[in-house]
């Protein structure tokens, strides 16, 4: 790996920062860091042309200079964590960046990480518009065109598309497949099998009570799915900002302390609205998570566990504000495990009340956990905040499977016949391009085939 080196002068305070960008395998990626003297955000994009072996960096709020003197130093990478912004040290600036950014801690998983990122980015560029329009047709109930679009992506033998249940199952197949490269392995190996098994057992052993639960949420299913898809779309727009945090799943060195490193693909401002929107949706969907806990542990989807005297039923729980709802997610009851324990309304409140500030040198977000600025200030690293955004999204995908299974059994309850359900994994078969479909043989070709077979 090589690095692109340049000295950039801040347009405000004239401080100069030596920027060394690791040239990796991404065609382009965002670059974010602050001027250590005046604090302004410097942002831009790194462009790489792998075919012609060239790269260049475009930044705002700074001007590239030829002066050999630098005040500060920053390493940047689109794929990996880096050293934090610091005062310039000549000896430090000579060490190749990839020696310090975690390349070797991934060992043999580095290629797996690269393959997953590259495949997801390729999907976003070439296939995501197709997935999006298929979902839009579903939400608008435009079945005539929806059937045609799905058949371009899925073999009709898998899903005959004769009723709403067939459409629902086909959509789930496609939507999970589209995100297969970035969903946590636990989604496939733990969460999805758990959810499918639990709902199936309820349908077999507690059908009457499950039916009440399904009817309770039936009018919300379609709206839930629409909101979840909008969140997925927003996640995909933010994906490049979070790639180095996605890479943490591939680090094999258990002693590696990622919070001693920095991240140069994202700023707090890039992700704060994504965090708020995803948090709001997850907490809205807690209603169905709690309902299943109630059914499993108290045999009645309405009966709440003893947590607050004023909340004894699901109906009362649904009237609570988002922060109060989280009090009932304590990882004690099994459906709580669909939610990562890192979810907190404190960061969401700090963003909502604009009661936070950024320590640019240490990449810390300092915030007040309550409305009052007299409360003790709390902090979270930019890496951990980005990681929290990622985990919050994974929680949303876990809940989406619960909603899907509930809706599926509800349609079966209404008398619709299901079709073969594909086990969702990364190898789920989806047609990638119309050109791979076999063309119908002409009568001349058929005669030739028969003749060859006789030989």
QUISUL-V391314 format. One record per residue. N is the residue number from 0. RES is the residue in one letter. D_FIRST is the distance of its C-alpha to the first C-alpha in whole Angstrom. Layout:
BEGIN
n=N res=RES d_first=D_FIRST
n=N res=RES d_first=D_FIRST
END
This chain:
BEGIN
n=0 res=X d_first=0
n=1 res=X d_first=4
n=2 res=X d_first=7
n=3 res=X d_first=10
n=4 res=X d_first=13
n=5 res=X d_first=17
n=6 res=X d_first=20
n=7 res=X d_first=22
n=8 res=X d_first=26
n=9 res=X d_first=28
n=10 res=X d_first=31
n=11 res=X d_first=33
n=12 res=X d_first=33
n=13 res=X d_first=31
n=14 res=X d_first=29
n=15 res=X d_first=25
n=16 res=X d_first=22
n=17 res=X d_first=19
n=18 res=X d_first=16
n=19 res=X d_first=12
n=20 res=X d_first=11
n=21 res=X d_first=7
n=22 res=X d_first=6
n=23 res=X d_first=7
n=24 res=X d_first=9
n=25 res=X d_first=12
n=26 res=X d_first=14
n=27 res=X d_first=16
n=28 res=X d_first=16
n=29 res=X d_first=19
n=30 res=X d_first=18
n=31 res=X d_first=21
n=32 res=X d_first=22
n=33 res=X d_first=25
n=34 res=X d_first=26
n=35 res=X d_first=27
n=36 res=X d_first=30
n=37 res=X d_first=32
n=38 res=X d_first=30
n=39 res=X d_first=30
n=40 res=X d_first=27
n=41 res=X d_first=25
n=42 res=X d_first=23
n=43 res=X d_first=21
n=44 res=X d_first=19
n=45 res=X d_first=15
n=46 res=X d_first=15
n=47 res=X d_first=13
n=48 res=X d_first=14
n=49 res=X d_first=12
n=50 res=X d_first=15
n=51 res=X d_first=16
n=52 res=X d_first=12
n=53 res=X d_first=13
n=54 res=X d_first=13
n=55 res=X d_first=15
n=56 res=X d_first=17
n=57 res=X d_first=20
n=58 res=X d_first=22
n=59 res=X d_first=26
n=60 res=X d_first=28
n=61 res=X d_first=26
n=62 res=X d_first=26
n=63 res=X d_first=23
n=64 res=X d_first=25
n=65 res=X d_first=24
n=66 res=X d_first=26
n=67 res=X d_first=24
n=68 res=X d_first=25
n=69 res=X d_first=24
n=70 res=X d_first=26
n=71 res=X d_first=23
n=72 res=X d_first=19
n=73 res=X d_first=17
n=74 res=X d_first=14
n=75 res=X d_first=13
n=76 res=X d_first=11
n=77 res=X d_first=13
n=78 res=X d_first=12
n=79 res=X d_first=13
n=80 res=X d_first=15
n=81 res=X d_first=14
n=82 res=X d_first=17
n=83 res=X d_first=20
n=84 res=X d_first=21
n=85 res=X d_first=23
n=86 res=X d_first=24
n=87 res=X d_first=22
n=88 res=X d_first=22
n=89 res=X d_first=20
n=90 res=X d_first=19
n=91 res=X d_first=17
n=92 res=X d_first=15
n=93 res=X d_first=14
n=94 res=X d_first=12
n=95 res=X d_first=9
n=96 res=X d_first=9
n=97 res=X d_first=7
n=98 res=X d_first=10
n=99 res=X d_first=12
n=100 res=X d_first=12
n=101 res=X d_first=13
n=102 res=X d_first=10
n=103 res=X d_first=13
n=104 res=X d_first=16
n=105 res=X d_first=15
n=106 res=X d_first=15
n=107 res=X d_first=17
n=108 res=X d_first=17
n=109 res=X d_first=13
n=110 res=X d_first=14
n=111 res=X d_first=18
n=112 res=X d_first=16
n=113 res=X d_first=14
n=114 res=X d_first=17
n=115 res=X d_first=20
n=116 res=X d_first=18
n=117 res=X d_first=17
n=118 res=X d_first=21
n=119 res=X d_first=23
n=120 res=X d_first=21
n=121 res=X d_first=22
n=122 res=X d_first=26
n=123 res=X d_first=26
n=124 res=X d_first=25
n=125 res=X d_first=28
n=126 res=X d_first=30
n=127 res=X d_first=31
n=128 res=X d_first=33
n=129 res=X d_first=35
n=130 res=X d_first=35
n=131 res=X d_first=36
n=132 res=X d_first=39
n=133 res=X d_first=40
n=134 res=X d_first=41
n=135 res=X d_first=42
n=136 res=X d_first=45
n=137 res=X d_first=45
n=138 res=X d_first=46
n=139 res=X d_first=48
n=140 res=X d_first=50
n=141 res=X d_first=50
n=142 res=X d_first=50
n=143 res=X d_first=51
n=144 res=X d_first=48
n=145 res=X d_first=46
n=146 res=X d_first=47
n=147 res=X d_first=46
n=148 res=X d_first=42
n=149 res=X d_first=42
n=150 res=X d_first=43
n=151 res=X d_first=40
n=152 res=X d_first=38
n=153 res=X d_first=40
n=154 res=X d_first=42
n=155 res=X d_first=46
n=156 res=X d_first=47
n=157 res=X d_first=45
n=158 res=X d_first=46
n=159 res=X d_first=50
n=160 res=X d_first=50
n=161 res=X d_first=53
n=162 res=X d_first=53
n=163 res=X d_first=51
n=164 res=X d_first=50
n=165 res=X d_first=49
n=166 res=X d_first=47
n=167 res=X d_first=46
n=168 res=X d_first=44
n=169 res=X d_first=42
n=170 res=X d_first=41
n=171 res=X d_first=40
n=172 res=X d_first=38
n=173 res=X d_first=36
n=174 res=X d_first=35
n=175 res=X d_first=34
n=176 res=X d_first=32
n=177 res=X d_first=30
n=178 res=X d_first=29
n=179 res=X d_first=28
n=180 res=X d_first=25
n=181 res=X d_first=25
n=182 res=X d_first=28
n=183 res=X d_first=28
n=184 res=X d_first=29
n=185 res=X d_first=32
n=186 res=X d_first=33
n=187 res=X d_first=34
n=188 res=X d_first=35
n=189 res=X d_first=37
n=190 res=X d_first=38
n=191 res=X d_first=39
n=192 res=X d_first=41
n=193 res=X d_first=42
n=194 res=X d_first=43
n=195 res=X d_first=45
n=196 res=X d_first=47
n=197 res=X d_first=48
n=198 res=X d_first=49
n=199 res=X d_first=51
n=200 res=X d_first=53
n=201 res=X d_first=54
n=202 res=X d_first=55
n=203 res=X d_first=57
n=204 res=X d_first=58
n=205 res=X d_first=59
n=206 res=X d_first=59
n=207 res=X d_first=62
n=208 res=X d_first=60
n=209 res=X d_first=56
n=210 res=X d_first=58
n=211 res=X d_first=59
n=212 res=X d_first=56
n=213 res=X d_first=55
n=214 res=X d_first=57
n=215 res=X d_first=57
n=216 res=X d_first=53
n=217 res=X d_first=54
n=218 res=X d_first=54
n=219 res=X d_first=51
n=220 res=X d_first=49
n=221 res=X d_first=48
n=222 res=X d_first=47
n=223 res=X d_first=45
n=224 res=X d_first=43
n=225 res=X d_first=43
n=226 res=X d_first=41
n=227 res=X d_first=39
n=228 res=X d_first=37
n=229 res=X d_first=37
n=230 res=X d_first=35
n=231 res=X d_first=33
n=232 res=X d_first=32
n=233 res=X d_first=32
n=234 res=X d_first=29
n=235 res=X d_first=27
n=236 res=X d_first=27
n=237 res=X d_first=26
n=238 res=X d_first=23
n=239 res=X d_first=20
n=240 res=X d_first=21
n=241 res=X d_first=21
n=242 res=X d_first=18
n=243 res=X d_first=17
n=244 res=X d_first=20
n=245 res=X d_first=20
n=246 res=X d_first=18
n=247 res=X d_first=20
n=248 res=X d_first=22
n=249 res=X d_first=19
n=250 res=X d_first=19
n=251 res=X d_first=20
n=252 res=X d_first=21
n=253 res=X d_first=24
n=254 res=X d_first=24
n=255 res=X d_first=21
n=256 res=X d_first=23
n=257 res=X d_first=21
n=258 res=X d_first=24
n=259 res=X d_first=23
n=260 res=X d_first=19
n=261 res=X d_first=19
n=262 res=X d_first=18
n=263 res=X d_first=18
n=264 res=X d_first=18
n=265 res=X d_first=22
n=266 res=X d_first=25
n=267 res=X d_first=28
n=268 res=X d_first=30
n=269 res=X d_first=28
n=270 res=X d_first=29
n=271 res=X d_first=32
n=272 res=X d_first=34
n=273 res=X d_first=33
n=274 res=X d_first=33
n=275 res=X d_first=37
n=276 res=X d_first=38
n=277 res=X d_first=36
n=278 res=X d_first=38
n=279 res=X d_first=41
n=280 res=X d_first=41
n=281 res=X d_first=40
n=282 res=X d_first=43
n=283 res=X d_first=45
n=284 res=X d_first=45
n=285 res=X d_first=45
n=286 res=X d_first=49
n=287 res=X d_first=48
n=288 res=X d_first=46
n=289 res=X d_first=49
n=290 res=X d_first=52
n=291 res=X d_first=50
n=292 res=X d_first=50
n=293 res=X d_first=54
n=294 res=X d_first=55
n=295 res=X d_first=53
n=296 res=X d_first=55
n=297 res=X d_first=58
n=298 res=X d_first=59
n=299 res=X d_first=59
n=300 res=X d_first=56
n=301 res=X d_first=58
n=302 res=X d_first=59
n=303 res=X d_first=56
n=304 res=X d_first=56
n=305 res=X d_first=57
n=306 res=X d_first=55
n=307 res=X d_first=57
n=308 res=X d_first=61
n=309 res=X d_first=61
n=310 res=X d_first=58
n=311 res=X d_first=60
n=312 res=X d_first=59
n=313 res=X d_first=56
n=314 res=X d_first=58
n=315 res=X d_first=58
n=316 res=X d_first=54
n=317 res=X d_first=53
n=318 res=X d_first=55
n=319 res=X d_first=53
n=320 res=X d_first=50
n=321 res=X d_first=47
n=322 res=X d_first=46
n=323 res=X d_first=50
n=324 res=X d_first=48
n=325 res=X d_first=45
n=326 res=X d_first=48
n=327 res=X d_first=49
n=328 res=X d_first=45
n=329 res=X d_first=45
n=330 res=X d_first=44
n=331 res=X d_first=47
n=332 res=X d_first=48
n=333 res=X d_first=46
n=334 res=X d_first=45
n=335 res=X d_first=43
n=336 res=X d_first=40
n=337 res=X d_first=39
n=338 res=X d_first=38
n=339 res=X d_first=36
n=340 res=X d_first=37
n=341 res=X d_first=35
n=342 res=X d_first=37
n=343 res=X d_first=39
n=344 res=X d_first=41
n=345 res=X d_first=41
n=346 res=X d_first=37
n=347 res=X d_first=39
n=348 res=X d_first=42
n=349 res=X d_first=40
n=350 res=X d_first=38
n=351 res=X d_first=42
n=352 res=X d_first=44
n=353 res=X d_first=41
n=354 res=X d_first=41
n=355 res=X d_first=38
n=356 res=X d_first=35
n=357 res=X d_first=32
n=358 res=X d_first=31
n=359 res=X d_first=28
n=360 res=X d_first=27
n=361 res=X d_first=27
n=362 res=X d_first=26
n=363 res=X d_first=29
n=364 res=X d_first=32
n=365 res=X d_first=35
n=366 res=X d_first=38
n=367 res=X d_first=42
n=368 res=X d_first=42
n=369 res=X d_first=46
n=370 res=X d_first=47
n=371 res=X d_first=49
n=372 res=X d_first=47
n=373 res=X d_first=49
n=374 res=X d_first=47
n=375 res=X d_first=44
n=376 res=X d_first=41
n=377 res=X d_first=38
n=378 res=X d_first=34
n=379 res=X d_first=31
n=380 res=X d_first=28
n=381 res=X d_first=26
n=382 res=X d_first=24
n=383 res=X d_first=27
n=384 res=X d_first=29
n=385 res=X d_first=26
n=386 res=X d_first=26
n=387 res=X d_first=30
n=388 res=X d_first=29
n=389 res=X d_first=28
n=390 res=X d_first=30
n=391 res=X d_first=33
n=392 res=X d_first=32
n=393 res=X d_first=32
n=394 res=X d_first=35
n=395 res=X d_first=36
n=396 res=X d_first=35
n=397 res=X d_first=37
n=398 res=X d_first=40
n=399 res=X d_first=40
n=400 res=X d_first=40
n=401 res=X d_first=43
n=402 res=X d_first=45
n=403 res=X d_first=44
n=404 res=X d_first=46
n=405 res=X d_first=49
n=406 res=X d_first=49
n=407 res=X d_first=49
n=408 res=X d_first=52
n=409 res=X d_first=54
n=410 res=X d_first=54
n=411 res=X d_first=55
n=412 res=X d_first=58
n=413 res=X d_first=59
n=414 res=X d_first=59
n=415 res=X d_first=56
n=416 res=X d_first=55
n=417 res=X d_first=52
n=418 res=X d_first=50
n=419 res=X d_first=47
n=420 res=X d_first=44
n=421 res=X d_first=41
n=422 res=X d_first=39
n=423 res=X d_first=36
n=424 res=X d_first=33
n=425 res=X d_first=30
n=426 res=X d_first=31
n=427 res=X d_first=34
n=428 res=X d_first=35
n=429 res=X d_first=35
n=430 res=X d_first=35
n=431 res=X d_first=32
n=432 res=X d_first=34
n=433 res=X d_first=37
n=434 res=X d_first=37
n=435 res=X d_first=36
n=436 res=X d_first=40
n=437 res=X d_first=42
n=438 res=X d_first=45
n=439 res=X d_first=48
n=440 res=X d_first=50
n=441 res=X d_first=53
n=442 res=X d_first=56
n=443 res=X d_first=56
n=444 res=X d_first=52
n=445 res=X d_first=54
n=446 res=X d_first=57
n=447 res=X d_first=55
n=448 res=X d_first=53
n=449 res=X d_first=56
n=450 res=X d_first=57
n=451 res=X d_first=54
n=452 res=X d_first=55
n=453 res=X d_first=58
n=454 res=X d_first=57
END
